[in-house]
């Protein structure tokens, strides 16, 4: 009888603790990515090694724990699709953009993940229309307009196209969130799924990286700061996607998107510490609107991801 309350408390606290840890790691990861690309590591090469080396580490851990990725067709489809949509494509675009914009702006854009997750789920018929959540999306839109319209919002107006391109990354992450929740094989271990999707992302990235001449090979006889940043990112990747899958399993995709709050604070801190960034008042105002929108979407309730309603006869 007395065992149930502590178990209930743990079930509430564990996703929050994992979310906090993940947000700190990913906030640092964005800063490390900028360090790496500023020190000679091509963005595509960076993303490839993030997936290939990070996924290999996760695979070793999964093998030790007896949770290797399954080779069944359903699992392979999951790995390939999620690896492309939730890792390879958004990270490739993201690190190209991050090389050109401040970290403080980038972490603001990442906060669109839960807003887009709700929007994608709504359009796909997996979520019902809710006024509170819809107002959250409106706040997020207002936030991005404040970021790109005022002349003083960005250090340089030439950054506006890069900011707009950067919005592609949270959109991909949002689609990936919904696909992870709807396609996840029942009972599949998180670490096996994380290994499979991360290595699948490396498979997608390898031909693109080779075709563009972006494959980066560290010189182990004279490691650079970029190499150290790349190693740090590999370790963050190895931990991050396992944690993210666990949060998804325990609390759902919208709660998982809540990680953006912690990523924002962590990213702002690292941006100011490592790069001397001083975000403008417009960025902070934009951030306030986006975070308000994010809170409205998250506190509107857990994303249910119900089966979409059928709109016609299926023959």
C-alpha positions in Angstrom: 0.0 0.0 0.0 2.8 2.5 0.9 4.8 1.6 -2.2 2.5 3.4 -4.7 2.9 7.1 -3.7 6.7 7.0 -4.1 6.3 5.2 -7.4 3.9 7.9 -8.6 6.3 10.6 -7.4 9.2 9.0 -9.3 7.1 8.7 -12.4 6.4 12.5 -12.2 10.0 13.5 -11.3 12.0 11.2 -13.6 10.8 12.8 -16.9 11.5 16.2 -15.5 15.0 15.3 -14.3 15.8 13.7 -17.7 14.4 16.8 -19.4 16.7 19.1 -17.4 19.7 16.9 -18.1 18.9 16.8 -21.8 18.4 20.5 -22.1 21.7 21.3 -20.5 23.5 18.8 -22.8 21.8 20.0 -26.0 22.4 23.7 -25.1 26.1 22.9 -24.7 26.0 20.9 -27.9 24.9 23.9 -30.0 27.8 25.9 -28.6 30.2 23.1 -29.4 28.9 22.9 -32.9 29.7 26.6 -33.4 33.1 26.1 -31.9 33.8 23.2 -34.3 32.6 24.9 -37.5 34.6 28.0 -36.5 37.7 25.9 -36.3 37.6 24.1 -39.6 35.1 21.3 -39.3 32.6 21.4 -42.2 29.0 21.3 -40.9 28.0 18.2 -42.9 31.2 16.4 -41.8 30.3 17.4 -38.2 26.8 16.0 -38.5 28.1 12.8 -40.0 30.5 12.0 -37.2 27.9 13.1 -34.7 25.6 10.4 -36.0 28.2 7.7 -37.0 30.4 7.8 -33.9 27.6 8.7 -31.5 25.4 5.9 -32.9 28.3 3.4 -32.6 28.7 4.2 -28.9 25.0 3.8 -28.3 25.1 0.5 -30.3 27.9 -0.8 -28.0 25.9 0.1 -24.9 22.8 -1.5 -26.3 24.7 -4.7 -27.1 26.1 -4.9 -23.6 22.6 -4.5 -22.2 21.1 -7.0 -24.6 19.0 -4.4 -26.3 20.5 -4.4 -29.8 18.4 -2.8 -32.6 16.0 -5.2 -34.2 16.4 -6.1 -37.9 12.7 -6.6 -38.4 11.3 -4.7 -41.3 9.1 -2.5 -39.1 12.1 -1.5 -37.0 14.2 -0.8 -40.1 11.6 1.5 -41.5 11.5 3.3 -38.2 15.3 3.7 -38.1 15.5 5.0 -41.7 12.6 7.4 -41.5 13.3 8.8 -38.0 17.0 9.0 -38.7 16.4 11.1 -41.8 13.6 13.4 -40.4 14.6 13.7 -36.8 18.4 13.8 -37.1 20.1 13.9 -40.5 18.1 16.5 -42.3 17.5 19.0 -39.4 21.0 18.8 -38.0 22.6 19.2 -41.5 20.5 22.4 -42.1 20.9 23.5 -38.5 24.7 23.4 -38.3 25.0 25.2 -41.6 22.8 27.9 -40.2 24.4 27.9 -36.8 27.8 28.7 -38.4 26.3 32.1 -39.5 24.0 33.2 -36.7 24.5 33.8 -33.0 23.9 30.9 -30.6 21.3 33.1 -28.8 19.2 33.3 -32.0 19.6 29.6 -32.7 18.3 28.5 -29.3 15.3 30.8 -29.8 14.5 29.0 -33.0 14.7 25.6 -31.3 11.9 26.7 -29.1 9.6 26.3 -32.0 9.8 22.5 -31.7 6.7 22.1 -29.4 4.8 24.7 -31.3 5.4 22.9 -34.5 4.8 19.5 -32.9 1.3 20.6 -31.9 0.7 22.1 -35.3 1.9 19.0 -37.2 -0.2 16.7 -35.0 -3.2 18.9 -35.5 -2.9 19.0 -39.3 -2.3 15.2 -39.4 -5.5 14.6 -37.4 -3.7 13.3 -34.3 -4.7 16.2 -32.1 -7.8 18.1 -31.5 -8.1 21.9 -31.9 -7.6 23.7 -28.6 -7.9 27.4 -28.2 -5.1 27.6 -25.6 -2.6 25.7 -27.7 -3.6 27.6 -30.9 -2.9 30.9 -29.1 0.5 29.5 -28.2 1.3 29.0 -31.9 0.2 32.6 -32.5 2.5 33.8 -29.8 5.4 31.9 -31.4 4.6 33.4 -34.8 4.6 36.9 -33.2 8.0 36.1 -31.7 9.6 35.2 -34.9 8.2 38.3 -36.6 9.8 40.4 -33.8 13.1 38.6 -34.5 13.2 39.2 -38.3 11.3 42.5 -38.9 12.9 45.2 -36.6 16.2 46.5 -38.0 17.9 46.4 -34.6 16.8 42.8 -33.7 19.8 41.0 -35.4 23.5 42.1 -35.4 23.3 42.2 -39.3 20.2 42.3 -41.5 22.0 39.9 -43.9 21.3 37.2 -41.3 17.5 37.3 -41.9 17.6 34.6 -44.7 19.6 32.4 -42.5 17.2 32.7 -39.6 14.3 31.9 -42.0 16.2 28.8 -43.2 16.9 27.9 -39.6 13.2 27.5 -39.0 13.4 24.3 -41.2 15.2 22.6 -38.4 12.5 22.8 -35.6 9.9 21.9 -38.3 11.8 18.7 -39.1 12.2 18.0 -35.3 8.4 18.5 -34.9 7.6 16.0 -37.6 10.1 13.6 -36.1 8.4 14.0 -32.7 5.1 13.0 -34.1 6.5 10.1 -36.2 8.5 8.8 -33.2 5.3 8.7 -31.1 3.1 7.1 -33.8 5.6 4.7 -35.3 7.4 3.5 -32.2 7.1 -0.3 -32.1 5.3 -1.4 -28.9 7.7 -2.4 -26.1 10.8 -1.5 -28.1 13.8 -0.5 -25.8 14.7 3.2 -26.1 18.4 2.5 -26.4 18.0 0.1 -29.3 15.8 2.6 -31.1 18.3 5.4 -30.4 21.2 3.3 -31.8 19.2 2.4 -34.9 18.0 5.9 -35.8 21.4 7.5 -35.2 23.3 5.0 -37.3 20.6 5.3 -40.0 21.2 9.0 -40.0 24.9 8.3 -40.7 23.9 6.1 -43.6 21.8 9.0 -45.1 24.6 11.5 -44.5 27.6 9.6 -45.8 26.9 10.0 -49.6 26.0 13.6 -49.2 29.1 14.3 -47.1 31.3 12.5 -49.6 29.7 14.2 -52.7 30.2 17.7 -51.2 33.8 17.0 -50.1 32.7 17.7 -46.5 34.1 14.6 -44.8 36.3 15.7 -42.0 39.1 13.5 -40.6 40.6 14.6 -37.3 44.4 14.6 -37.1 45.0 12.6 -33.9 48.6 13.7 -33.8 47.6 17.3 -33.4 44.1 17.6 -32.2 42.5 21.0 -32.5 39.8 22.8 -30.6 37.4 21.8 -33.3 38.3 18.2 -32.8 37.6 18.5 -29.0 34.2 20.1 -29.8 33.4 17.3 -32.2 34.3 14.7 -29.5 32.1 16.4 -27.0 29.2 16.5 -29.5 29.6 12.7 -30.1 29.3 12.0 -26.4 26.3 14.3 -26.1 24.7 12.6 -29.1 25.3 9.2 -27.6 23.5 10.2 -24.4 21.0 12.6 -25.8 18.9 10.4 -28.1 18.6 7.7 -25.5 17.4 10.2 -23.0 15.0 11.8 -25.5 13.5 8.4 -26.4 12.9 7.7 -22.7 11.2 11.1 -22.2 9.0 10.3 -25.2 8.1 6.9 -23.7 7.4 8.3 -20.2 5.7 11.6 -20.9 4.8 12.0 -24.6 6.1 14.1 -27.5 4.8 17.5 -26.4 6.4 17.2 -22.9 9.6 16.1 -24.7 9.5 19.3 -26.7 9.5 21.2 -23.4 13.2 20.6 -23.4 13.5 23.8 -25.4 13.1 25.9 -22.2 16.2 24.4 -20.7 18.1 24.5 -24.0 17.3 28.2 -24.3 18.8 29.1 -20.9 21.8 26.8 -21.4 22.4 28.1 -24.9 22.2 31.7 -23.9 24.7 31.1 -21.1 27.2 29.3 -23.4 26.8 31.9 -26.2 27.6 34.7 -23.8 30.5 32.8 -22.1 32.2 31.3 -25.2 31.4 33.9 -27.9 30.8 37.1 -26.0 27.3 37.4 -27.4 25.1 40.3 -26.2 21.6 39.6 -27.5 19.5 42.7 -28.3 16.4 43.7 -26.4 14.4 42.6 -29.5 15.8 39.1 -29.1 14.8 38.9 -25.5 11.3 40.2 -26.3 11.0 37.7 -29.1 12.2 35.0 -26.8 9.6 36.0 -24.2 6.8 35.6 -26.8 8.1 32.3 -28.0 8.5 30.9 -24.5 4.9 32.1 -23.7 3.7 30.3 -26.7 5.7 27.2 -25.8 4.2 27.3 -22.3 0.6 27.6 -23.6 1.1 24.6 -25.9 2.7 22.5 -23.2 0.4 23.4 -20.4 -2.6 22.8 -22.7 -2.3 19.1 -21.8 -0.5 16.1 -22.9 -0.5 15.4 -26.7 -2.9 12.5 -27.2 -1.9 11.5 -30.7 -5.3 9.8 -31.2 -6.0 8.0 -34.5 -6.9 10.5 -37.2 -10.5 10.6 -38.3 -11.2 8.9 -41.6 -12.5 11.4 -44.2 -13.8 9.0 -46.8 -14.5 5.4 -47.8 -11.5 3.2 -48.2 -12.1 0.8 -51.0 
